Amino acid sequence: MKKDYIFKSKRLGFRNWTQNDLEQFSEMNANPNVMEHFPKPLTENETSAFIERLLKHYETYGYCYFATEILNTGEFIGFIGLAYQDYKTDFTPATDIGWRLKQSAWGYGYATEGALRCLDFAFNHLHLEQVIATCTHKNNKSEHVMKKVGMKMIGKFNHPKLKDYPEYETCLCYQITKEDYQFKSQ
């Protein structure tokens, strides 16, 4: 079956969402290890609403946190992509890059590979000038990916959407500019 990938990296395909993703995405979002740095795992209804928001986001902006698959198997592994964020901080509004992969896909370099390909899409197709990334201050694995793709920390902040969850509220913000990305890519 031919997939309608928006773009690909060496090992990954990036596409828009369908409701056929609900079962696998729900299973992933229900895993407490995957959701360790979020207030709680998501229910199937919450995951369905998330997919709907991603579809609307893609319609509005031409990008989203893309459903991501391994090219040679077609296996769905989660998402890697971009989202416009306008919650109130010193760093927003801005487009951020994010990823969430199912546990069996950890440790293979997919987040780094996918993030680099999404940055290429952001700067060379969407013509963005900068991209940010955020994570809770305890999410060392995501922070490591941010550093590996050339992002620099620009500050700590209290995430306004996490006020009710003090354990998760303190977040880090990383950034990469188009100029820094072009320099790193050469």
C-alpha positions in Angstrom: 0.0 0.0 0.0 1.5 3.3 -1.1 1.6 5.9 1.7 1.0 9.6 1.2 4.0 10.9 3.0 4.4 14.7 3.0 8.2 14.1 3.2 10.6 11.4 4.3 14.0 11.1 6.0 16.3 8.1 5.5 14.3 5.8 7.7 11.0 7.6 8.4 7.9 8.8 6.6 5.9 11.8 7.8 2.2 12.1 7.0 -1.0 13.7 8.1 -3.3 11.9 10.6 -6.3 9.6 9.9 -8.8 8.2 12.4 -7.2 4.8 11.5 -4.3 6.0 13.8 -6.5 6.2 16.8 -6.0 2.6 18.2 -2.2 2.6 18.0 -1.9 6.3 19.1 -4.3 5.6 22.1 -2.3 2.6 23.1 0.9 4.7 23.0 -0.6 7.7 24.9 -1.9 5.3 27.6 1.6 4.1 28.4 2.8 5.7 31.6 6.4 5.5 30.5 5.7 7.3 27.3 3.7 9.9 29.2 6.2 10.2 32.1 6.8 14.0 31.5 3.1 14.8 31.1 0.5 15.2 33.9 -1.2 11.9 33.0 -1.7 9.3 30.3 -4.4 10.1 27.8 -7.7 8.2 27.3 -8.9 7.1 23.9 -11.3 10.1 23.8 -8.5 12.5 24.7 -6.3 11.0 22.0 -9.2 11.2 19.4 -9.6 14.9 20.3 -5.8 15.4 19.9 -5.9 13.8 16.4 -8.8 16.2 15.5 -6.7 19.2 16.8 -3.7 18.0 14.7 -5.9 17.7 11.6 -7.2 21.2 12.1 -3.7 22.5 12.8 -2.5 21.0 9.5 -5.4 22.6 7.6 -4.6 26.0 9.1 -0.8 26.0 9.0 0.3 23.3 6.5 2.2 21.4 9.2 1.5 19.6 12.5 3.1 17.0 14.7 3.2 14.5 11.9 2.2 10.8 12.2 5.5 9.1 11.8 6.2 5.6 10.4 9.3 3.5 9.7 9.6 3.4 6.0 10.7 -0.2 5.4 7.9 -1.7 7.6 5.2 1.0 7.6 5.1 0.7 11.4 3.5 3.7 13.2 5.9 4.9 15.9 4.3 8.1 17.1 4.8 11.7 16.0 7.6 14.1 15.1 6.7 17.5 13.8 5.9 21.2 14.2 3.1 23.1 15.9 2.3 26.8 16.2 2.2 27.8 19.9 0.6 31.0 21.1 0.3 30.4 24.8 1.8 33.4 26.8 5.5 33.2 27.4 8.6 35.3 26.5 9.2 32.8 23.7 5.8 32.7 22.0 4.1 33.0 19.7 6.4 30.6 17.8 6.5 27.3 15.9 7.9 24.5 18.1 9.2 21.1 17.2 8.1 18.1 19.2 8.2 14.4 19.3 6.5 11.5 21.1 7.5 8.0 20.2 6.2 4.6 21.4 8.5 2.9 23.8 9.5 0.2 21.4 10.9 2.9 19.1 13.2 4.4 21.7 17.0 4.2 21.4 17.2 4.0 17.6 17.9 7.7 16.9 14.4 8.2 15.3 13.7 11.4 17.3 17.0 13.0 16.2 16.6 11.9 12.6 13.0 13.1 12.5 13.7 16.4 14.2 16.5 17.2 11.7 14.2 16.4 8.8 11.4 18.5 10.3 13.8 21.4 10.8 14.8 21.1 7.2 11.1 21.3 6.2 10.6 24.2 8.6 13.4 26.3 7.2 13.6 25.3 3.6 9.9 24.6 2.7 7.9 26.7 5.2 10.6 29.4 5.3 10.4 29.9 9.1 13.1 32.1 10.7 13.3 30.2 14.0 11.9 27.1 15.7 11.7 26.5 19.5 11.3 23.3 21.5 10.2 23.0 25.1 10.3 20.2 27.7 9.9 19.8 31.4 13.1 20.5 33.3 13.4 16.8 34.1 13.0 15.5 30.6 16.7 14.8 29.9 16.1 12.6 26.9 14.1 15.3 25.0 16.6 18.0 26.0 19.4 15.7 24.7 17.7 15.5 21.3 17.3 19.3 21.2 21.0 19.7 21.8 21.9 17.1 19.2 20.0 18.9 16.5 21.8 22.2 17.2 19.3 24.0 19.4 20.5 26.3 22.2 18.7 26.8 25.5 17.2 30.3 25.7 15.5 30.1 29.1 13.4 28.4 31.8 9.8 29.3 32.2 6.6 28.2 34.0 4.4 26.7 31.4 1.0 28.5 31.5 -0.8 25.3 30.5 0.7 23.4 33.4 -0.1 25.7 36.3 -2.3 23.0 37.9 0.6 20.5 37.8 3.6 22.0 39.8 5.7 18.9 39.2 5.6 19.6 35.4 5.3 23.4 35.3 9.0 24.4 35.1 10.0 23.9 31.5 13.1 24.6 29.4 12.9 26.4 26.0 15.4 25.7 23.3 15.7 27.5 19.9 17.4 27.2 16.6 17.4 29.9 13.9 17.4 29.4 10.2 20.9 30.8 10.0 22.2 28.5 12.7 20.5 25.5 11.0 22.0 26.4 7.6 25.4 26.7 9.2 25.1 23.4 11.0 23.9 21.6 7.8 27.0 22.6 5.8 
